[in-house]
């Protein structure tokens, strides 16, 4: 099977979040199962400056907004890759340094709609270029709103391959105004509630839902949650209309990158049997990197870690309030790595100032620190209000750091609460709380402290997490089964059909292909 992944970021070439990790890991896992895979990525300025030994794939003229955009498509095999990457090089649209979506002030690039509409049209052209292509995909797998128009463009081709669309985070729906729709000069029949129109503008993510042959999310629970007003972000009605092609497949982790026995970022490698010694040395290395010398505590205080965006979705406000209450009474410590909303940064800085011996804050992102926190903290805190999948809880369990998570989305699918029943059954892998409130998180942190001081049970929870299987092997098989189940679009070669272009014809059982 030939598979083309169309994605807006891919580790380590360009990364703003977990999408990039996914963009690297799934294609490689599918290759290990015998698929012939390519990754199509925009040729961002920083990416183009880093490549070597590029081979030409072709030159394409893509008309968007009434004018031509010229793309040079190059094939590269970056270090550490076993899957070729096709870079869509158009300096006018993507030759910019820094964040792929935001300018230096953190504001969306004003031409984002045009940039990703052109990129999507190029992807469709590459996938159907029968005359010139040396390689054509059987399946095009698109990811998030930046690639939402790919399936729409493919719906207008008589030789289109199957198209799968994955929603990684429904909150980012690629909404643009009606004026932008007119500026892009998209097909007029796309201005319809049955097509791209969404609350007076257009949603590129909605396009992916409507036109793709199958739609997935990155956990089973999230696939159910987004059908409700609480988690649907206004898209729940559309998703209900197309729920017959909606399924959830949990993300995996790259077990070569995230392995405490080989991780190059760690001071000391360790496994299940020597985790105590290894984790202690990594704790000391983390303190040195942070230039932090907290006073000794007897017994040693539990260390809570957190790495991620400091935003409301991630429950940063819950963490600030709950940590404040914990620190006022209990001998615990927090190390927090991330950046985000200025008010949360300021609140955490105030907390560090108030408790310099128990709180350390690093504003920004460091891959080394992210790995060290996983190997050094005693618990990893993820109080997300919603979480399509989450990866840090998977990293944490693999590193022997029980996660503290809100029972939502992929967090609920992957972490088993350390209640009495689950401890007795030896299946507990973390602490799970039910409500996204400061009080609920505070209670969960208290339970974690209690578990930490119950060394036999804490060691048991660590071992259970480290033994869990969260690699991509089975998940990649589920995607391959989904590809096989998704029907090909009706093409002219087998006759004209009455089915509208935007309706995906599905085979029986397709929705169950995700397991």
Secondary structure by P-SEA (a helix, b strand, c coil): cbbbbbcccccccccccaaaaaaccaaaaaaaaccbbbbbbcccaaaaaccccccccbbbbbbcccbbbbbbbbbbbcccccbbbbbbccccccccccccccccccccccaaaaaaaaaaaaaaaaacccccccccccbbbbccccccaaaaaaaacccccbbbbbbccccccccccaaaaaaaccccccccccccccccbbbaaaaaaacccbbbcccaaaaaaaacccccccaaaaaaaacccbbbbbbbcccccccccccccccccccccaaaaaaaaaaaaaaaaacccccccccbbbbbbbbcccccccaaaaaaaaaaaaaaccbbbbbbbbcccaaaaaaaaaaaaaccccbbbbccccaaaaaaaaacccbbbbbccccccccaaaaaaaacbbbbcccccccccccccccaaaaaaccccbbbbccccaaaaaaaaaaaaaaaaaaaaaaaaaaaaaaccccaaaaaaaaaaaaaacccccccccccccccccbbbbccccccccc
